């Protein structure tokens, strides 16, 4: 591993290292994927990595190519002490709004863990149900923190896989390409074909 990458990862792990020094053992990172798209679920991932975890390439999922994310997903989930995801679909997003859906998926991701974390690091969210576990909210945490960045990759890959599966059911929308986000081609497909059951009605009401 190059020295520049070692320095970058060490900087990402500053939050964890400070917490380890206080005697904490299990630190979880949480991040979401899919708050902005016009279609599909919101996915939140929670991951507890070992104290000595040092996976080359871990970064904010938006800064990593799709191919690299798939590789990192395997590396992270294989090394994790525990990890889990929470998924809330488009129908419930329409019912309770995307912020509440994200918070619900977050709680689900924590509940799915086989090991209870001592502390949770989460990207930006506040006023959340962490099942009684203390948490720290970090603005732009997916770019600043190792555990949150790892969670962002799990969440993104999980959601992308879901959208690729749906592409075979609704090929006319191109979900495998844009993953439900509001690209020009996706919006044009909605105008030509109407919406399908995967679309968030509250998000597309100004398009149709």
C-alpha positions as CSV (number, residue, x, y, z in Angstrom):
1,X,0.0,0.0,0.0
2,X,1.4,3.4,-1.0
3,X,2.3,5.9,1.8
4,X,-0.2,8.4,0.5
5,X,-3.0,5.9,0.8
6,X,-1.8,4.9,4.3
7,X,-1.9,8.6,5.4
8,X,-5.4,9.0,3.9
9,X,-6.8,6.0,5.7
10,X,-5.1,7.0,9.0
11,X,-6.8,10.4,8.7
12,X,-10.2,8.7,8.0
13,X,-9.7,6.6,11.2
14,X,-9.1,9.6,13.5
15,X,-12.6,9.4,15.0
16,X,-12.4,5.7,15.7
17,X,-8.9,5.9,17.2
18,X,-10.0,8.6,19.6
19,X,-12.9,6.4,20.7
20,X,-10.7,3.3,21.0
21,X,-8.5,5.2,23.3
22,X,-11.4,5.8,25.7
23,X,-11.9,2.0,26.0
24,X,-14.7,1.5,23.5
25,X,-14.4,-1.7,21.5
26,X,-17.2,-1.9,18.9
27,X,-17.7,1.3,16.8
28,X,-20.3,1.2,14.0
29,X,-20.5,3.5,11.0
30,X,-23.8,4.2,9.3
31,X,-24.7,5.7,6.0
32,X,-27.5,5.7,3.4
33,X,-28.0,5.4,-0.3
34,X,-31.1,6.5,-2.2
35,X,-32.5,9.6,-0.6
36,X,-32.6,11.5,-3.9
37,X,-33.8,9.1,-6.6
38,X,-37.2,9.2,-8.3
39,X,-37.6,5.4,-7.9
40,X,-36.7,2.6,-5.6
41,X,-36.0,2.2,-1.9
42,X,-33.8,4.0,0.5
43,X,-31.1,1.7,1.9
44,X,-29.1,2.3,5.1
45,X,-26.1,0.2,6.1
46,X,-24.4,-0.2,9.5
47,X,-21.0,-1.8,9.8
48,X,-18.7,-2.6,12.7
49,X,-15.1,-3.1,11.5
50,X,-12.2,-4.5,13.6
51,X,-10.0,-2.0,15.4
52,X,-7.1,-2.9,13.1
53,X,-9.1,-2.7,9.9
54,X,-7.2,-1.0,7.1
55,X,-8.9,-1.7,3.8
56,X,-7.2,-0.1,0.8
57,X,-9.6,2.1,-1.2
58,X,-12.3,2.7,1.4
59,X,-13.8,6.1,0.6
60,X,-17.1,7.9,0.2
61,X,-19.0,5.7,-2.2
62,X,-19.6,8.6,-4.6
63,X,-15.8,8.9,-5.1
64,X,-15.4,5.2,-6.1
65,X,-16.2,3.6,-9.4
66,X,-19.0,1.0,-9.6
67,X,-16.5,-1.8,-10.3
68,X,-14.3,-0.8,-7.4
69,X,-17.3,-0.5,-5.1
70,X,-18.3,-4.1,-5.8
71,X,-14.8,-5.3,-4.8
72,X,-14.8,-3.1,-1.7
73,X,-18.2,-4.4,-0.7
74,X,-16.8,-7.9,-0.6
75,X,-13.7,-6.8,1.3
76,X,-15.7,-4.9,3.9
77,X,-18.4,-7.5,4.5
78,X,-15.8,-10.3,4.8
79,X,-13.8,-8.4,7.3
80,X,-16.6,-6.8,9.3
81,X,-17.3,-8.0,12.9
82,X,-21.0,-7.3,12.1
83,X,-22.9,-5.5,9.4
84,X,-26.5,-5.1,8.4
85,X,-28.9,-3.1,6.2
86,X,-32.3,-1.5,6.5
87,X,-34.5,-1.1,3.4
88,X,-37.6,1.0,3.2
89,X,-39.4,0.9,-0.2
90,X,-40.9,3.6,-2.4
91,X,-44.5,3.1,-1.1
92,X,-43.5,3.8,2.5
93,X,-41.3,6.7,1.4
94,X,-44.5,8.2,-0.1
95,X,-46.4,7.5,3.1
96,X,-44.0,8.9,5.7
97,X,-41.6,11.0,3.6
98,X,-38.0,10.4,2.7
99,X,-36.4,11.7,5.9
100,X,-38.6,9.5,8.1
101,X,-38.1,6.6,5.8
102,X,-34.3,7.1,6.1
103,X,-34.5,7.2,9.8
104,X,-36.6,4.1,9.9
105,X,-34.1,2.2,7.7
106,X,-31.3,3.4,10.0
107,X,-33.0,1.9,13.0
108,X,-33.6,-1.4,11.1
109,X,-29.9,-1.6,10.1
110,X,-28.9,-1.3,13.8
111,X,-31.4,-3.9,14.8
112,X,-30.0,-6.3,12.2
113,X,-26.5,-6.4,13.8
114,X,-25.4,-9.5,15.5
115,X,-23.1,-7.5,17.8
116,X,-24.2,-4.4,19.7
117,X,-21.9,-1.4,19.1
118,X,-20.6,0.8,21.9
119,X,-20.9,3.9,19.7
120,X,-22.3,4.8,16.4
121,X,-20.9,7.3,13.9
122,X,-23.5,8.5,11.4
123,X,-23.4,10.7,8.4
124,X,-25.2,14.0,9.2
125,X,-28.5,12.6,10.6
126,X,-29.9,13.9,13.9
127,X,-32.8,12.9,16.1
128,X,-32.6,9.3,15.3
129,X,-33.5,6.0,17.1
130,X,-30.2,4.2,17.6
131,X,-31.7,1.7,20.0
132,X,-30.2,3.4,23.0
133,X,-26.7,3.4,21.6
134,X,-24.8,6.7,21.9
135,X,-24.1,8.3,18.5
136,X,-22.1,11.1,16.9
137,X,-23.4,12.8,13.8
138,X,-20.6,13.9,11.4
139,X,-21.4,16.3,8.6
140,X,-20.1,14.8,5.4
141,X,-19.1,11.8,7.4
142,X,-18.9,9.6,4.3
143,X,-15.9,11.6,3.2
144,X,-14.3,12.2,6.6
145,X,-14.7,8.9,8.4
146,X,-13.6,5.3,7.7
147,X,-16.5,3.4,9.2
148,X,-19.1,5.7,7.6
149,X,-17.3,5.5,4.3
150,X,-17.4,1.7,4.5
151,X,-21.1,1.8,5.3
152,X,-21.7,4.1,2.4
153,X,-20.2,1.5,0.1
154,X,-22.4,-1.3,1.5
155,X,-25.5,0.8,1.2
156,X,-24.7,1.9,-2.4
157,X,-23.9,-1.5,-3.7
158,X,-26.9,-3.1,-2.0
159,X,-29.2,-0.5,-3.6
160,X,-27.6,-0.6,-7.0
161,X,-28.0,-4.4,-7.0
162,X,-31.7,-4.0,-6.2
163,X,-32.1,-1.5,-9.1
164,X,-30.3,-3.7,-11.6
165,X,-32.7,-6.5,-10.7
166,X,-35.7,-4.3,-11.3
167,X,-34.2,-3.3,-14.7
168,X,-35.1,-6.7,-16.0
169,X,-38.7,-6.1,-15.0
170,X,-39.0,-2.6,-16.3
171,X,-36.3,-2.3,-19.0
172,X,-37.9,0.8,-20.6
173,X,-36.7,3.0,-17.7
174,X,-33.0,2.2,-17.7
175,X,-32.8,1.5,-14.0
176,X,-29.5,-0.5,-14.4
177,X,-27.9,2.7,-15.7
178,X,-29.2,5.6,-13.6
179,X,-30.4,3.5,-10.5
180,X,-33.6,5.6,-10.4
181,X,-32.0,9.0,-10.2
182,X,-33.6,11.8,-12.1
183,X,-31.4,11.9,-15.2
184,X,-32.6,13.4,-18.4
185,X,-33.1,9.9,-20.0
186,X,-35.0,8.7,-16.9
187,X,-37.3,11.7,-17.0
188,X,-37.9,11.3,-20.7
189,X,-38.7,7.6,-20.1
190,X,-41.3,8.6,-17.5
191,X,-42.9,11.1,-19.9
192,X,-43.1,8.4,-22.6
193,X,-44.1,5.4,-20.5
194,X,-45.8,6.9,-17.4
195,X,-44.7,5.6,-14.0
196,X,-44.3,2.1,-12.7
197,X,-44.8,0.6,-9.2
198,X,-41.1,1.4,-8.4
199,X,-41.5,5.1,-8.7
200,X,-42.0,7.4,-5.7
201,X,-45.2,9.2,-6.5
202,X,-44.3,12.1,-4.2
203,X,-41.1,12.6,-6.2
204,X,-42.4,12.4,-9.7
205,X,-45.7,14.4,-9.4
206,X,-44.1,17.4,-11.2
207,X,-43.0,15.2,-14.1
208,X,-46.1,13.3,-15.0
